[in-house]
Amino acid sequence: MKTARWPRWRKWLKRLAFALAVLVTLTVLVLTCEGWRAKRAWEAYKRELAARGEKLDWASFAPPPVPDDQNFLATPALAACFGFATNQTGATAGAGDTNACEELKHRFNWAGWLQAPGNWREGTVTPLETWQAQLRATPGTSGRRQVDQRMAQRYGLSEAPPDPPPPGRPAPDNPALAALRARPAGTPLEDLRFLLGHDKAILDEMRAAARRPLAQLRTPTDLYSGEMLPWMSTLKSLTLLFRASCRTELAAGNPEVAAEDFATLLALTEAAGSQPLLLGALVKIAVLELAIQPLWAGLAEHRWTEPALARIEARLERLNVVADFQRCIRGERAFSLAMLGAALDPDEGPGVPENPYRKTLRYWPRAFVYRNQLNIARAFQAVLLDRLDPAGPAVRVTPSPEDKALRQGWGARSPYTVFAAMLLPAVERSLEKAAVSQATVTLARVACALERHRLATGAYPERLEELAPRFLARVPPDPVNGGALKYRREAPNRFVLYSVGLDGKDDDGQPTKEVRLGDKGEAPFGDWVWRSEPVESAATP
């Protein structure tokens, strides 16, 4: 009996081994065929995009290096903070020169303690008396850190909430603040000018450097090193400094110096967005929002002169947020594709750093990588890039039914759409931020032209068309829908100018309290309004 059972056992073992071999062979065959089909589909779509002038290779998006004497950030006062060569040593600053950078930021840390100078969207202005009281008080050590953390959290640079301030600990002082508090209190303007005059040479150097043709961050050797985050934080802190200086110079009756400060603010925004990645675009939008406030306050208080406004309007005309955002979205797409492609072929993603995701993807089937590349490229093109019009410039913020259908498909649970589903929601939300920022620039340009018209004729025009061609080559369209901006003259010296906002509806100049889309995707009611005068002064906290 025992000898009869062993042959049967061996027989079933052979059958099982044969079945497993067949199964493995079929699996390999299916995966090979599917990989071949996925690669063909991906190559076909790449040819389709190439025919439309789209580039997908990451290497083509890295900005070429520029001479230091043409780069705003390479001026000696800033070089140590952004890794450029210093005049003192001739060596690259980088991480080895953090002391020089910290010393620069410490000189101007008082600007980070100041309450925001108001909110142009709400028509509020912070009195200089509020700033004087804050500067002569003793802030907590965490004041500056809280400002940086709030900014990082708000614009997606950090998910950690700001730490609570430790009670009763004095802030590290700087020589300018120590000298200010040692002298008798003057007027608010005198105190602010004293602080700014303490480091006038450095401020003048940065103002002069802002006239250089370029403002470009270095491309980090490893984008995962976290090198860009300190750079962005430094740019933001300098924005606070020149925002305060611009407001102070206007109050002192120096509009030409204030115009140089505003040009420096715009140079900082350009530097933030100089790298072709979504992070840079978002920080640029955030910094630009901070920079517009002193321009609006000066217009509302009629402190700008015609020559200064002409310079500012010409400078704003060159600032195309939609085009810059489109460049960064294309770079973000190319980098995402290169990350996946390098998992199959290291030569496909030159300049893409090694990281755990690439190592993991090497063991996945090729069909998985190719299909995800295909869906990422399609998602970025249809849901984002095709809704941007740099020529307008305009953004189609309301998705079409086709966009919604495509988005639902990419959001499905599938191995082939996993990366598109991860990337698309966050990137699509940034589309509304680009529309908000472009509307801000457009409204600011037209507001400058309106003030120039008032200075020349004694009153604001009845219609925006009267601004062209003397004060504007053409009246720019509403960036939301490409239609006409809304304008209403309420008196010879008072107007309301607005964009129709994310919902695309004219709400007769009633402002929205929230400029971003809600969690459920609905657009808030209300317009984006530029008022010709303050509604009220911001209260002192």
C-alpha positions in Angstrom: 0.0 0.0 0.0 2.8 2.4 0.9 4.6 1.8 -2.4 1.3 2.6 -4.3 0.9 6.0 -2.5 4.3 7.5 -3.3 3.9 7.5 -7.1 0.6 9.3 -6.8 2.1 11.9 -4.5 4.9 12.5 -6.9 2.4 12.7 -9.8 0.5 15.5 -8.1 3.7 17.3 -7.2 4.7 17.3 -10.8 1.3 18.6 -11.9 1.5 21.4 -9.3 5.0 22.3 -10.4 3.8 22.4 -14.0 0.8 24.5 -13.1 3.0 27.0 -11.2 5.4 27.2 -14.1 2.6 27.8 -16.5 1.2 30.5 -14.2 4.5 32.2 -13.8 5.1 32.1 -17.6 1.7 33.5 -18.3 2.2 36.2 -15.6 5.6 37.2 -17.1 4.0 37.2 -20.6 1.1 39.3 -19.5 3.4 41.8 -17.7 5.7 41.9 -20.7 2.9 42.5 -23.1 1.3 45.1 -20.8 4.6 46.8 -20.3 5.1 46.9 -24.1 1.6 48.3 -24.6 2.0 50.9 -21.8 5.4 52.0 -23.2 3.8 52.4 -26.7 1.0 54.5 -25.2 3.4 56.6 -23.2 5.7 57.2 -26.2 2.7 58.1 -28.4 1.5 60.7 -25.9 5.0 62.1 -25.6 5.0 62.6 -29.4 1.6 64.2 -29.2 2.8 66.7 -26.6 6.0 67.4 -28.5 4.0 68.3 -31.5 2.2 70.9 -29.4 5.5 72.3 -28.2 5.5 70.7 -24.7 8.7 69.6 -23.1 8.8 66.7 -20.6 12.5 66.3 -19.9 13.5 67.7 -16.5 17.0 68.8 -17.7 15.5 71.3 -20.1 13.8 73.2 -17.2 16.8 73.8 -15.0 17.7 77.5 -15.4 21.2 78.1 -16.7 23.6 79.8 -14.4 23.9 83.6 -14.8 26.9 85.9 -14.0 26.9 87.1 -10.5 27.0 90.8 -11.6 23.6 90.3 -13.3 22.0 88.5 -10.4 20.2 90.4 -7.6 20.9 87.7 -5.0 24.6 87.7 -5.7 25.2 91.2 -4.3 27.7 91.0 -1.4 25.1 91.8 1.2 23.0 88.8 0.2 25.5 86.3 -1.2 26.1 84.5 2.1 22.4 83.8 2.5 22.0 82.2 -1.0 25.2 80.3 -1.5 27.0 82.6 -3.9 30.6 83.6 -3.9 31.5 86.3 -1.4 33.8 89.2 -2.1 35.7 88.6 1.1 36.8 85.0 0.4 35.9 84.4 -3.3 34.5 81.0 -2.1 31.0 79.7 -2.3 29.2 80.7 0.8 26.7 77.8 1.2 26.4 76.1 4.6 29.8 77.1 5.7 28.9 80.8 5.8 25.7 80.6 7.8 27.1 83.1 10.4 27.2 85.9 7.9 23.6 85.1 6.8 22.4 85.0 10.4 24.1 88.3 11.1 22.3 89.9 8.1 18.9 88.6 9.2 19.6 89.7 12.8 20.2 93.3 11.6 16.7 93.5 10.3 14.8 91.1 12.6 12.8 94.0 14.0 10.8 94.1 10.7 9.4 90.7 11.5 8.0 91.9 14.8 5.8 94.6 13.2 2.1 94.1 12.8 1.1 93.7 9.2 0.7 97.2 7.6 -3.0 96.5 7.0 -4.9 94.5 4.4 -5.6 96.0 1.0 -8.3 93.5 0.3 -10.2 94.8 3.4 -9.2 98.4 2.9 -7.3 98.7 6.2 -4.0 100.5 7.1 -2.0 100.0 10.3 -1.1 103.4 11.9 2.6 104.1 12.3 1.9 104.7 16.0 1.2 100.9 16.3 4.6 100.1 14.8 6.4 102.5 17.1 4.7 101.0 20.2 5.7 97.5 19.0 9.3 98.5 18.4 9.8 100.1 21.7 8.2 97.2 23.6 10.2 94.0 24.4 8.9 91.2 22.2 9.1 87.5 23.1 11.9 85.4 21.6 9.4 83.4 19.6 7.9 86.4 17.8 10.0 86.1 14.7 9.8 82.3 14.7 6.0 82.4 14.9 5.8 84.7 11.9 8.1 82.3 9.9 6.1 79.2 11.0 2.7 80.8 10.2 4.0 81.7 6.7 5.4 78.3 6.2 2.2 76.6 7.3 -0.1 78.9 5.3 1.7 78.4 2.0 2.4 74.7 2.3 6.0 74.8 3.4 5.3 73.1 6.7 2.5 71.1 8.3 3.5 71.8 11.9 1.6 74.4 13.8 3.5 77.3 15.3 5.0 76.6 18.8 3.4 78.5 21.7 5.6 81.4 22.8 7.6 80.7 26.0 6.4 83.3 28.6 8.7 86.0 30.0 11.8 85.5 27.8 13.3 88.6 26.2 14.1 88.6 22.5 17.7 88.8 21.3 18.2 92.5 20.5 20.1 94.1 17.7 22.2 97.3 17.7 19.6 99.4 15.9 16.8 98.5 18.3 19.1 98.9 21.3 20.0 102.4 20.0 16.4 103.2 19.4 15.2 102.3 22.9 18.1 104.2 24.4 17.1 107.5 22.8 14.0 109.6 23.7 10.9 108.6 21.8 10.3 110.8 18.7 7.4 110.7 16.3 6.6 107.3 14.8 8.1 108.4 11.5 11.3 109.6 13.2 11.7 106.3 15.1 11.2 104.2 11.9 13.6 106.4 9.9 16.2 106.0 12.7 16.0 102.2 12.4 16.3 102.2 8.6 19.1 104.8 8.7 21.2 102.6 11.0 21.9 100.2 8.1 21.3 102.5 5.2 24.4 101.3 3.3 23.2 97.8 3.1 19.7 98.9 2.1 21.1 101.1 -0.6 23.2 98.2 -1.9 20.2 95.9 -2.1 18.1 98.6 -3.8 20.9 99.1 -6.4 21.2 95.3 -6.9 17.5 95.1 -7.6 18.2 97.0 -10.9 20.1 94.0 -12.2 18.3 92.1 -15.0 17.9 88.8 -13.1 17.0 87.6 -9.6 17.7 83.8 -9.6 18.3 81.3 -6.9 20.9 78.6 -7.4 19.7 75.2 -8.5 20.3 72.9 -5.4 22.5 69.9 -6.2 19.9 67.8 -4.3 16.3 69.0 -4.2 15.7 66.8 -1.2 18.4 68.4 0.9 16.0 71.1 2.3 18.3 73.8 1.0 15.5 75.8 -0.7 13.4 76.2 2.5 16.0 78.4 4.3 16.3 80.5 1.1 12.6 81.0 0.9 12.4 82.0 4.6 15.2 84.6 4.1 13.4 86.0 1.0 10.2 86.4 3.1 12.0 88.1 5.9 13.6 90.6 3.5 10.1 91.2 2.1 9.0 92.3 5.6 11.9 94.7 5.8 11.3 96.5 2.4 7.6 96.5 3.0 8.2 98.5 6.1 10.8 100.7 4.4 8.4 101.5 1.5 5.6 102.5 3.8 8.1 104.7 5.9 9.6 106.4 2.9 6.2 107.3 1.5 5.1 108.8 4.9 8.4 110.8 4.8 7.6 112.2 1.4 10.2 110.2 -0.5 8.2 108.5 -3.2 11.2 107.9 -5.4 13.0 105.9 -2.7 9.8 104.1 -1.9 9.6 103.2 -5.6 13.1 101.6 -5.3 11.9 99.7 -2.3 8.9 98.4 -4.3 11.2 97.4 -7.1 13.3 95.5 -4.6 10.1 93.7 -3.3 9.4 92.6 -6.9 13.0 91.4 -7.3 12.4 89.2 -4.2 9.3 87.8 -5.7 11.1 86.9 -8.9 13.9 85.2 -7.0 11.3 83.1 -5.1 9.8 81.8 -8.4 13.1 81.4 -10.3 13.2 77.7 -9.9 10.8 75.7 -12.1 9.0 74.0 -9.2 5.6 74.5 -7.6 7.1 75.4 -4.3 8.8 78.4 -5.8 5.6 79.5 -7.5 3.6 79.3 -4.3 6.2 81.3 -2.3 6.4 83.9 -5.1 2.6 84.3 -4.9 2.8 84.6 -1.1 5.6 87.2 -1.2 3.8 89.2 -3.9 0.7 89.4 -1.8 2.9 90.9 1.0 4.5 93.3 -1.4 1.3 94.9 -2.7 0.2 96.4 0.6 2.5 99.4 0.7 1.7 100.2 -2.9 -2.0 100.2 -2.2 -1.6 102.2 1.0 0.4 104.9 -0.9 -2.3 105.1 -3.5 -5.1 105.3 -1.0 -3.3 108.1 0.8 -2.2 109.8 -2.5 1.5 109.8 -1.6 2.9 108.5 -5.0 4.1 110.9 -7.7 3.4 110.5 -11.4 7.1 109.5 -12.3 7.2 106.9 -9.5 3.8 105.4 -10.6 5.0 105.3 -14.2 8.0 103.3 -13.1 6.0 101.0 -10.9 3.3 100.3 -13.6 6.0 99.5 -16.2 7.6 97.1 -13.8 4.3 95.4 -13.0 3.5 95.1 -16.7 6.5 92.7 -17.0 5.2 90.6 -14.2 3.1 87.8 -15.8 2.1 85.5 -12.9 0.2 83.1 -15.2 3.2 82.6 -17.5 5.6 82.0 -14.5 3.1 79.7 -12.9 2.8 77.7 -16.1 6.5 77.4 -16.3 6.7 76.1 -12.8 3.8 73.6 -13.4 5.6 72.3 -16.5 8.8 71.9 -14.4 6.9 70.2 -11.6 5.4 67.8 -14.2 8.8 67.1 -15.8 10.4 66.5 -12.4 7.6 64.0 -11.4 8.0 62.2 -14.7 11.8 62.1 -14.3 11.5 60.6 -10.8 9.4 57.8 -12.2 11.5 57.4 -15.4 14.7 57.2 -13.5 13.4 54.2 -11.6 13.6 52.3 -14.9 16.5 54.0 -16.5 18.9 56.2 -14.5 19.9 58.0 -17.7 16.3 59.1 -18.2 16.3 61.5 -15.3 19.6 63.4 -15.2 19.9 65.7 -12.2 17.2 63.7 -10.3 18.6 62.8 -6.9 18.6 59.2 -5.6 15.9 58.7 -3.0 13.9 55.8 -1.4 11.0 56.1 -3.9 13.2 55.5 -6.9 14.8 52.4 -5.2 11.3 51.0 -4.4 10.0 51.6 -7.9 12.8 49.6 -9.5 11.0 46.4 -8.4 7.6 47.3 -9.8 6.5 46.2 -13.2 7.3 48.5 -16.1 3.7 48.8 -17.0 3.0 50.4 -13.6 5.7 53.1 -14.2 4.7 53.9 -17.8 1.0 54.1 -17.0 1.6 56.4 -14.1 3.8 58.6 -16.2 1.1 58.7 -18.9 -1.6 59.6 -16.4 0.5 62.3 -14.7 1.3 63.9 -18.0 -2.4 63.8 -19.1 -3.6 65.2 -15.7 -1.2 68.1 -15.7 -2.0 69.0 -19.3 -5.8 68.7 -19.3 -6.7 69.8 -15.7 -3.9 72.5 -15.3 -1.9 73.7 -18.3 -4.9 73.9 -20.7 -6.6 76.2 -18.3 -3.8 78.7 -18.3 -3.6 81.6 -20.9 -0.4 83.5 -20.5 -1.3 85.8 -23.4 -4.3 87.1 -21.5 -3.1 86.7 -18.9 -6.0 84.7 -17.6 -6.9 81.5 -15.7 -10.0 79.4 -16.3 -10.7 78.7 -12.7 -14.0 76.9 -13.2 -13.4 73.3 -14.4 -15.4 72.2 -17.4 -17.5 69.0 -17.3 -14.7 67.3 -19.3 -12.2 68.4 -16.6 -14.4 67.0 -13.9 -14.8 63.7 -15.6 -11.1 63.3 -16.2 -10.4 64.3 -12.6 -12.8 61.6 -11.3 -11.1 59.0 -13.5 -7.6 59.9 -12.2 -9.0 59.8 -8.6 -10.1 56.2 -9.0 -8.3 53.6 -6.9 -6.0 52.0 -9.5 -2.3 51.2 -9.5 -2.0 53.1 -12.8 -3.4 56.4 -11.3 -1.9 56.3 -7.8 0.6 59.1 -8.4 -1.7 61.3 -10.4 -4.3 60.9 -7.6 -1.6 62.0 -5.1 -0.4 65.0 -7.0 -3.4 66.4 -8.7 -5.5 67.7 -5.7 -2.7 69.9 -4.3 -1.5 71.1 -7.6 -5.0 71.9 -8.8 -5.7 74.0 -5.7 -2.7 76.1 -6.6 -4.5 77.1 -9.8 -6.8 79.3 -7.9 -3.9 80.9 -6.1 -2.3 81.8 -9.4 -5.6 83.4 -10.5 -5.8 85.4 -7.3 -2.2 86.6 -7.7 -2.5 87.6 -11.3 -5.7 89.5 -10.5 -3.7 91.3 -7.8 -1.1 92.4 -10.3 -3.7 93.4 -12.9 -5.7 95.5 -10.3 -2.5 97.1 -9.1 -1.5 98.1 -12.7 -4.8 99.7 -13.4 -4.9 101.4 -10.0 -1.6 103.0 -10.8 -2.9 104.2 -14.1 -6.1 105.6 -12.5 -4.0 107.6 -10.0 -1.8 109.0 -12.8 -5.1 110.0 -14.5 -6.2 111.8 -11.3 -2.9 113.5 -10.9 -3.0 114.8 -14.5 -6.7 115.8 -14.7 -7.8 116.2 -11.1 -10.3 113.3 -11.2 -10.6 109.6 -11.9 -12.0 108.7 -15.4 -15.6 107.7 -16.0 -14.5 104.6 -17.8 -11.4 102.5 -17.8 -11.1 102.9 -21.6 -10.1 106.5 -21.0 -6.8 105.2 -19.6 -5.5 104.0 -23.0 -3.2 104.8 -24.6 -1.8 107.6 -22.4 -1.6 105.7 -19.1 -1.9 102.1 -20.3 -1.1 100.6 -23.7 -4.3 98.7 -23.3 -6.6 97.9 -20.4 -5.8 94.4 -19.2 -8.6 91.8 -19.0 -10.0 90.2 -15.9 -7.6 87.2 -15.3 -10.5 85.0 -14.1 -12.5 84.9 -17.3 -10.7 87.1 -19.8 -13.6 89.6 -19.7 -13.5 93.2 -18.8 -12.5 94.4 -15.3 -15.3 96.0 -13.4 -15.0 99.7 -12.5 -17.3 102.2 -10.9 -16.4 105.8 -10.2 -18.4 106.8 -7.1 -17.0 110.4 -7.0 -14.3 112.4 -8.8 -11.8 111.2 -6.2 -13.3 107.8 -5.3 -13.7 104.5 -7.3 -14.2 100.8 -6.9 -12.2 98.4 -9.2 -12.6 94.7 -9.0 -12.3 91.3 -10.6 -15.4 88.9 -10.5 -13.5 86.4 -8.3 -13.5 82.6 -8.3 -17.2 82.2 -8.9 -17.0 84.2 -12.1 -20.0 86.3 -11.2 -20.3 90.0 -10.8 -21.3 90.7 -7.2 -21.3 94.5 -7.7 -18.0 94.9 -5.8 -19.0 93.1 -2.7 -15.7 91.5 -1.5 -15.3 87.9 -0.6 -13.8 87.0 2.7 -12.0 83.9 1.4 -10.1 83.8 -1.9 -9.5 80.0 -2.0 -11.9 77.3 -3.0 -13.7 75.5 -0.2 -13.1 71.9 0.8 -16.0 70.7 -1.2 -14.8 72.5 -4.3 -17.4 75.3 -4.3 -16.3 78.8 -5.2 -17.1 81.5 -2.6 -19.3 84.4 -3.5 -17.8 87.8 -3.8 -15.4 89.9 -5.9 -11.7 90.8 -5.5 -11.9 94.5 -4.8 -9.4 97.3 -5.0 -10.7 100.4 -3.2 -9.4 103.9 -3.8 -9.3 104.8 -0.1 -9.1 103.0 3.2 -12.2 101.8 4.9 -10.7 102.0 8.4 -7.3 101.8 10.1 -6.3 98.3 11.4 -6.8 98.2 15.2 -3.8 97.9 17.4 -3.7 94.4 19.0 
